[in-house]
């Protein structure tokens, strides 16, 4: 801190760990009489460098008669991760005693290693007025070792505003704080390792001669998935802090989504090329509330909860767009639906249809805490998830095996050949000839008690 208005911070971090695992069946082991030995070794090394600086000052805007607080920030980060693993295996030892891997008649060895590096820098400018209104503008520039050589660095801008409206004199005294906020910005997700690199795999050619084949094409233009988001909301506290509320609405669009694009096999490989192709939208809101319902000398009761609702949908998958997916969630599930459901004495006719999304769209949680005599506390946490589907694979498989209690009458009549009294929908569910997973798809809604805790805090008078 060279002055009261300027600060610098530098963090350096190193995580280094090694792991070793050995498993051995000695010579003469009851089911592996010649014994075997396995040795695994792993090394993980991660380096982090993080620098940030800031400069604060007061600015006067004469023609607007405004006094502003200014804070300028800048910084950079660098990350370098390296992982290496070795695995060795030997078997069929010639006698007892201590062993090393090469003592086995048959030995195998494998190695893998991976290094990923990323870095970037940022700049940010914030203006504050009367400690009430804050405007922030900023941007990041990020590079990643998995980006294509032709891509360069990713640019992510952002802007946000916060306004504490409760600082005005007209605001009611029982409502202590009310802060409005809005923001827009971009972020990214880098492609996986080797997405941009052409890689090869070893194989054997004629007469067992060593050879290589194309493994991954690599895309020199591949870059990150980009998500643009607009959000707004508020934070409030009232009744002397007994009730706090936080609400956020968001609307985001992910473009350049990473998808596999099939290439003609004539280029030498059947591997699909990872390409920035798709677009997905996602919108929803989050609400959190915590309340102290009652507090006395020997009793207190707190109640809180959070509610989320968000729906995503596929906008485009580029040239590989499956028209079925447009307007459907990313986790869309399709299956067979019965077109002649009410027909009696007919086997079911199936047609592909949309079943629902596999990811919950409406989770919420509720928690409560009751404290007696300031020492005995009971806490409970419950969670609900809904808006998605689940499939009962156990039921479907047991129907195919001709034993499932809720379908046993139909199963027996189908085996006896007396199924003509059943509808096509009955047969689609319970006939071992026709049952499939689509018929055993149900809403996945559930509520669970995630945690229940009883604790007692020993009085200080009892402690030495």
Beta strands, then each sheet from edge to edge (+ up, - down):
strand 1: 6-25
strand 2: 36-61
strand 3: 66-91
strand 4: 106-129
strand 5: 133-144
strand 6: 154-164
strand 7: 177-189
strand 8: 199-204
strand 9: 210-216
strand 10: 225-238
strand 11: 243-261
strand 12: 273-295
strand 13: 299-316
strand 14: 332-338
strand 15: 350-357
strand 16: 364-372
strand 17: 376-385
strand 18: 389-391
strand 19: 441-443
strand 20: 446-456
sheet 1: 1+ 2- 3+ 4- 5+ 6- 7+ 10- 11+ 12- 13+ 16- 17+ 20-
sheet 2: 8+ 9-
sheet 3: 14+ 15-
sheet 4: 18+ 19-
end
